[in-house]
Amino acid sequence: MDENTSNCSLPYEKDKIPLMTVYTIAIIIGVPANLITIVLTFQQVQRKNVLGIYLLSLSLCDMMYLCTLPLWLVYVYYEHFWIWSDMACKITGYVFFNNMYISIFLLCCISADRYMAVAYSLESRGIRQQKLSGLITCFICIAVAITHSPVFIMDEGKTNQNHHKCFEPRNSTAKVAGFNYARVCVGFLIPLGILIYTNRGILANIQASSGLQKHQKLKIKYLVRAVIILFSVCFAPYHIILLLRAMMFHVLSNDNDSCNFERTIYLPYTCFLGLSTINSALNPILYVLASDNIRKELRRGLSSIRSRTSSQHRVTDSSLPKQHCSKNSLDSTPSRENNSS
């Protein structure tokens, strides 16, 4: 598509209500949930929990991702009119997409670590170390950050040239199409394969275990299914649209056909992109708060708060002046008055 595609008007007003609804729900649920899990997983890291490194990194990543949503809310509210600078658009888009894929790769690390702990509990003792998990997390962050650095030179981030539009799905080029192919393959298909393989391995080993009761196996079975379903529902629709747009770049050569295609696919594209944000809101519930160790930590913290509050009430009550109104003291008053008279 050439520059004439920029004259193609897209239905920006149609996604206003669904996007604002999804972003608001993600913020309301995700921000407090991730704040709680950051505190809880940090305590697990202090206790030398290997999985805690990945869970803490995931919560921090999701929190940064959710912090970009207020800017997108304002953008959508003004019907896709970016009121800030070009650099603000590029930084917001960079953080948004960066943390989306860092989160995806961290989910793979969590599933792989759990699989190693279950399937190779003895053999993995020398491998599952906090230092190694920290290095893997740093490598993921650096690799994703470098991969998304072209965001700063893409025309989609130049709001003045795009009539104050910020990373809208149009003006597709060979560079953008190639970038979308890479995102679909490396950022979705490979992680999905890892999640399916590792979680099926976890489920097979758990079902074969004689040390777990039936209700415990059933709980793990539902949790494994929930992991795959949540990942697929949140990320599959968006990446299918990305793949379709990349493929149609090679098929459509006529500007009118390209415009009609972009208009048709625009609403699904933006809604599915909004759907991907739900993953960051539900990750703390599914991965962190579903953990027995984390729930014990949460109960311990809540009981500590309750005991501290009750002790403060006792201290406050004991500091108040006490008045004893016994029958003898009341009776003695008139007698003194009679004596004085």
C-alpha positions in Angstrom: 0.0 0.0 0.0 1.3 3.4 -0.8 0.8 6.8 0.7 -2.6 7.2 -0.8 -3.9 4.7 1.7 -3.6 7.5 4.3 -6.7 9.0 2.8 -8.7 5.9 3.7 -11.0 6.8 6.6 -11.4 4.1 9.2 -14.5 3.7 11.5 -12.7 5.1 14.7 -16.0 5.8 16.4 -17.2 2.1 16.4 -14.6 0.8 18.9 -15.0 3.5 21.5 -17.4 1.8 23.9 -16.0 -1.7 23.7 -12.4 -0.6 24.1 -13.1 1.9 26.9 -15.0 -0.9 28.7 -12.3 -3.5 28.4 -9.5 -1.0 29.3 -11.4 0.2 32.4 -12.1 -3.4 33.6 -8.5 -4.3 33.1 -7.3 -1.3 35.2 -9.9 -1.9 38.0 -9.0 -5.6 38.3 -5.4 -5.6 37.2 -3.8 -2.8 39.1 -4.8 -3.8 42.7 -4.3 -7.5 41.9 -0.8 -6.9 40.5 0.1 -4.6 43.4 -0.8 -7.3 45.9 1.1 -10.0 43.9 4.2 -7.8 43.7 4.4 -7.7 47.5 3.7 -11.4 47.9 6.1 -12.6 45.2 8.8 -10.3 46.5 8.5 -12.1 49.8 8.9 -15.4 47.9 12.0 -14.1 46.2 13.5 -13.2 49.6 12.8 -16.8 50.6 15.0 -18.0 47.7 11.9 -19.3 45.7 13.1 -19.9 42.1 9.6 -19.5 40.6 9.2 -16.3 42.6 11.6 -14.5 40.2 9.4 -15.2 37.2 6.2 -14.4 39.1 7.6 -11.1 40.4 8.9 -10.2 36.9 5.5 -11.1 35.4 3.6 -8.9 37.9 6.0 -5.9 37.3 5.7 -6.4 33.6 1.9 -6.6 33.7 1.8 -3.5 35.9 3.8 -1.5 33.4 1.6 -2.7 30.7 -1.5 -1.6 32.6 0.0 1.8 33.3 -0.2 2.6 29.6 -4.0 2.0 29.4 -5.0 5.4 30.8 -3.3 7.1 27.9 -5.0 4.7 25.4 -8.3 5.4 27.2 -7.9 9.1 26.6 -6.9 8.4 23.0 -10.0 6.2 22.4 -12.2 8.7 24.1 -11.2 11.4 21.7 -11.9 9.0 18.8 -8.3 8.1 18.2 -6.9 11.6 18.4 -3.5 11.6 20.1 -3.3 14.8 22.2 0.4 14.4 23.2 3.7 14.5 21.4 5.2 12.1 18.8 7.7 10.8 21.4 4.9 10.2 23.9 3.1 8.1 21.3 6.3 6.1 20.5 7.2 5.5 24.2 3.6 4.5 25.1 3.4 2.1 22.1 6.9 0.8 22.9 6.1 0.0 26.5 2.7 -1.4 25.5 3.9 -3.9 23.0 7.2 -4.6 24.8 5.5 -5.7 28.0 2.9 -7.7 26.1 5.6 -10.0 24.7 7.7 -10.0 27.8 4.7 -11.2 29.6 4.1 -14.0 27.0 7.7 -15.2 27.3 7.5 -15.1 31.1 4.4 -17.3 31.0 6.4 -19.8 29.1 9.2 -19.7 31.7 6.7 -20.2 34.5 5.2 -23.3 32.8 8.6 -24.7 31.8 9.9 -24.2 35.4 6.8 -26.0 36.9 7.2 -28.8 34.3 10.9 -29.3 35.3 10.0 -29.3 39.0 7.3 -31.9 38.5 8.7 -34.2 35.7 12.4 -33.9 36.7 12.3 -33.0 40.4 15.7 -34.6 41.2 17.5 -33.8 38.0 16.5 -30.2 37.9 17.7 -29.2 41.4 21.0 -28.0 40.0 19.4 -26.1 37.2 16.5 -24.5 39.0 18.4 -21.6 40.7 17.4 -18.0 41.3 20.5 -16.7 39.5 19.7 -18.6 36.3 16.1 -17.6 36.4 17.2 -14.0 36.9 19.6 -14.2 33.9 16.8 -15.7 31.7 14.4 -12.9 32.7 17.0 -10.2 31.9 17.8 -11.9 28.5 14.0 -11.9 27.6 13.6 -8.2 28.6 16.7 -7.1 26.6 15.8 -9.3 23.5 12.2 -8.0 23.4 13.4 -4.4 23.9 15.9 -4.6 21.0 13.3 -6.3 18.8 10.8 -3.6 19.3 13.3 -0.7 18.9 12.1 -0.1 15.3 8.9 1.4 16.9 10.8 4.6 17.2 11.4 5.0 13.5 8.1 3.6 12.2 5.8 6.1 10.4 2.9 4.7 12.5 4.4 6.5 15.5 4.6 9.9 13.8 1.4 11.5 15.0 1.8 14.7 13.0 2.1 12.8 9.7 -0.8 10.5 10.6 -3.2 13.3 11.6 -2.6 12.7 15.3 -3.1 8.9 15.0 -0.9 6.7 17.1 0.0 3.2 15.8 -3.2 2.7 13.8 -3.4 -0.4 11.6 -2.9 1.2 8.2 -0.2 2.3 5.8 1.2 -1.2 5.8 4.6 -1.7 4.3 6.9 -4.6 3.7 8.7 -3.8 6.9 5.5 -3.9 8.9 4.3 -7.1 7.3 7.6 -8.8 8.1 7.4 -7.5 11.6 3.9 -9.0 12.0 5.1 -12.4 10.7 7.8 -12.4 13.3 5.3 -11.4 16.1 2.9 -14.2 15.1 5.6 -16.9 14.9 7.9 -16.0 17.7 5.5 -14.1 19.9 2.5 -16.4 19.7 2.9 -19.8 18.0 6.1 -20.9 19.6 5.0 -19.8 23.1 1.6 -21.5 22.6 3.5 -24.7 21.7 5.6 -24.4 24.8 2.6 -23.9 27.0 0.7 -26.8 25.6 3.7 -29.2 25.8 4.8 -28.2 29.3 1.2 -28.2 30.8 0.4 -31.5 29.2 3.5 -32.9 30.8 2.6 -31.5 34.1 -0.9 -33.0 33.9 0.4 -36.4 32.9 2.9 -36.6 35.8 0.3 -35.3 38.3 -2.3 -37.9 37.1 0.3 -40.7 37.4 1.3 -39.6 40.9 0.0 -41.7 43.8 0.8 -39.1 46.5 -2.0 -36.7 45.5 -5.6 -37.1 46.3 -8.4 -37.0 43.7 -9.5 -33.5 44.4 -6.0 -32.2 44.2 -5.5 -33.7 40.8 -8.8 -32.3 39.6 -7.7 -28.8 40.8 -4.5 -29.0 38.9 -6.3 -30.3 35.8 -8.6 -27.3 35.8 -5.7 -24.9 36.4 -3.8 -26.4 33.5 -6.8 -26.0 31.2 -7.4 -22.5 32.4 -3.8 -21.5 31.5 -4.1 -22.7 27.9 -7.6 -21.3 27.5 -6.8 -17.9 28.9 -3.7 -17.6 26.7 -5.5 -18.6 23.6 -8.6 -16.4 24.2 -6.5 -13.3 25.0 -3.8 -13.6 22.3 -5.0 -15.9 19.5 -7.6 -13.5 17.9 -5.2 -10.6 17.9 -2.4 -12.6 16.3 -4.7 -14.1 13.7 -5.6 -10.6 12.6 -1.9 -9.7 12.5 -1.2 -12.7 10.3 -4.2 -11.9 8.0 -3.0 -8.3 7.6 0.5 -9.4 6.8 -0.7 -11.9 4.2 -3.1 -9.4 2.5 -0.3 -7.0 2.1 1.1 -9.3 -0.6 -2.3 -9.9 -2.2 -3.9 -6.5 -2.4 -2.3 -4.0 -4.8 -5.3 -1.8 -5.5 -5.7 1.2 -3.1 -9.5 0.8 -3.0 -9.3 -2.9 -2.2 -6.7 -2.1 0.5 -8.9 0.5 2.0 -12.0 -1.7 2.0 -10.0 -4.5 3.7 -8.7 -2.1 6.4 -12.1 -0.8 7.1 -13.6 -4.3 7.4 -10.9 -5.6 9.7 -10.4 -2.4 11.8 -13.1 -3.1 14.5 -12.0 -6.8 15.0 -8.4 -5.7 15.1 -8.8 -3.0 17.8 -11.2 -5.1 19.9 -8.9 -8.1 19.9 -6.0 -5.9 20.8 -8.1 -4.7 23.7 -8.9 -8.3 24.7 -5.2 -9.0 25.1 -5.1 -6.6 28.0 -7.4 -8.9 30.0 -4.5 -11.3 30.3 -2.5 -8.8 32.4 -5.5 -8.4 34.8 -6.1 -12.2 35.2 -2.4 -13.3 35.4 -2.1 -12.5 39.1 -5.3 -14.5 39.9 -4.4 -17.5 37.8 -0.6 -17.8 38.4 0.0 -16.1 41.7 -3.1 -16.1 43.9 -3.9 -19.7 42.9 -0.6 -20.9 44.4 -0.8 -22.6 47.8 2.3 -20.8 49.1 1.0 -17.4 48.0 -2.4 -18.0 49.6 -0.7 -19.0 52.8 1.4 -15.9 52.6 -1.7 -13.8 52.0 -3.6 -15.3 55.0 -0.5 -14.8 57.2 -0.4 -11.2 56.2 -4.1 -10.6 56.7 -4.0 -12.3 60.1 -1.0 -10.1 61.1 -2.9 -7.0 60.1 -5.9 -8.1 62.1 -3.9 -8.9 65.2 -2.0 -5.5 64.9 -5.3 -3.7 64.5 -6.9 -5.4 67.5 -3.8 -4.7 69.6 -4.0 -1.1 68.7 -7.6 -1.0 69.8 -6.7 -2.6 73.1 -3.9 0.0 73.6 -6.4 2.8 72.8 -9.0 1.5 75.2 -6.5 1.1 78.0 -5.3 4.7 77.6 -8.8 6.1 78.2 -9.6 7.3 81.8 -11.7 4.8 83.7 -14.6 5.8 85.9 -15.8 3.4 88.6 -19.4 4.0 89.5 -19.9 1.4 92.1 -22.9 1.3 94.4 -20.7 2.2 97.5 -19.3 5.3 95.8 -22.7 6.5 94.9 -24.0 6.0 98.3 -21.1 7.7 100.0 -21.7 11.0 98.2 -24.9 12.0 99.9 -23.6 10.8 103.2 -20.7 13.2 102.9 -23.1 15.9 102.0 -25.2 15.2 105.1 -22.1 15.3 107.3 -21.0 18.6 105.8 -24.4 20.2 106.4 
